[in-house]
Amino acid sequence: MSGSEKLSISQTLPDIEQEQKNVQALTRGRLPILGLLFVGIFLFLVAFGYWVAPYEFDEWDLIDATLPPAWMEGGSSKHLLGTDILGRDVLSRIIHGSRFSLAIAVGCIAVYSTIGVTLGLLAGFLGGRTDMIVMRLCDLWMGMPAIILAILIVSILGPSATTIIVIVGVTGWPAYTRIVRGECMSISQNDYIKLARVAGCRNLRIMFSHILPNLANTIIIMVTLNIGQIIILTATLSFLGLGTQPPSPDWGLMMNEGRQYINYAWWLVVFPGVAIMMAVLGFNLVGDWLREVLDPKQRQR
Amino acid sequence: MNAVNDTIIKINDLKTYFFTKRGVVKAVDGISFSIKKGEIVGLVGESGSGKSITSLSIMGLVPQPAGKTIAGEILFNNEDLLQKSKEEMRQIRGDRISMILQDPMVALNQILSVEYQIGEMFRHHKKADGRSLREKCIDVLRKVKVPSPEMRIKDYPFQFSGGMCQRTIIGMGIANKPELLIADEPTTALDVTIQAQILQLMKQVQEETEAAILMITHDLATVAQICTRVLVMYAGRIIEKAPVKAFYKNPSHPYSVGLINSVPVLGRKADRLYAIEGQPPNLMDPPPGCRFAARCDKVKDVCLKSYPPEITLEENHTVSCWHYATDTE
């Protein structure tokens, strides 16, 4: 008995080293801080934008229409980033738009990670014919150009935020399925899965209670890295007029609306674009950083 | 020898093959044995001789889809397990037949708590819930002598030492008082002092629960310590069955002799440890005769031609070797 207790004490020693390494990995480099800052601003605007924004997103005023940003000649201190053709405040619309972007991104991820992870688990765990069918389905899906599919779906469902979620949801899952399947296959080889079978667990229970928690890191990293892509994709769809409809303050839609006035009102396109860029860059940096922290295999570089 | 009512499990001519792209691997190729209530039977043999596949066949957990049990019977209390449906097997597993796995550090899921994992043994069989489930889990740890089980129950496996993990796994194995417990090299991954403790614990547990134990090992010392009978497996077949004492006093199959000779003995000086020359045969294409013939120093013509019959030397002691066939003729 005392032997086993001694063992447990000596086992805590490498943990301290590991913890130091963890701390080092957490604080390494400045880029993650930039990423966290961008994501922080983004999330702050999502949460409190309603109170922070100086105007409503659809509050128009034709007298103050097409004002340049405040620091330019003719700009007004009432509209920091200028106004659009209907006199709506660009800054306020960008702030309100953050909520749209995140809501849509979260919706998309919820849809496609559910589909992707479930199919990946089934394919990786059951193997054999199930695996083959799911993987061929993946190949088929990945071969389909997302934008063409999007136009098809929009023509059926009509353009709206829900449509975007459906489009991204049904096109994005194969990436998740492939990664989850691979991880699931290697986890399934572990003795503790065998032990769960010995205990008499059903397949579904093994998949979702014993394998899925082991995938948490992978899924968190994938989701963070994906948010950026989805924000771009939804902006693209809105820009093409396939997504949210006016007067929604969607960033992609704002760029589309400003496109025709770009010659004399560049701020209508540039500022929403900068917002998209910052959000995407932020999530990508945070995603990379999380991968470094959560995935010990990557850390040895 | 087989009074039907106290035979827990009887295996007749079991064949488990693996169908791979390169050919059929005959991992277990026609083995028969039985275990009586309260017995501890050792199944020994080198790596790749089919010990683990035998145990997985009994559990119905042969790796799919390559592996398949293609022939034979596994009579568990006179019911053929091979005829059972998946759902029936699932209910038997963990409840009436249980298993202890080899490496304690990888046999527990590092990110689920010990309580949750022990609980799995109950959740699927005895409908225990909430507080009674926790009580039962603590009982399991207490039974296998993990210190202060009430505190440790919430821990995660990485907070346990190797010995404690193995105790936990043994506890899980016996949680539902199974009639048959298969222990797949339960002490191989542990250091010697812990090994002794674990073996002692297993023996004690066996006396309490009256489970029959099939102890799979390649460690002859383990066999000598706790088993009552020994089965020696070589290249997918059982080549010798003997009571432990008879086995050590009078090992009969040349392979068994080699096994016992290759154990280092304390105090005996030898320049080199004895080793059996050669490699076991390829199980995709095993020789028609005795599978040990190529490495055997008593090899005869007949050994290469046909497989030897099972020859009874004395009560409960049988061997599959032509060497003894000629003796009796």
Interface residues (C-beta under 8 A of the other chain):
Chain A: M1 G3 S4 E5 L7 S8 Q11 G127 G128 N190 D191 Y192 K194 L195 A196 R197 V198 A199 G200 C201 R202 R205 S209 H210 P213 N214 A216
Chain B: M59 L61 Q64 P65 R90 Q91 I92 R93 G94 D95 S98 M99 L101 Q102 D103 V106 A107 L108 N109 I111 L112 Q117 E120 M121 H124 H125 K145 P147 F158 Q159 F160 S161 G162 G163 M164 R167 I169 M172 T193 I194 Q197
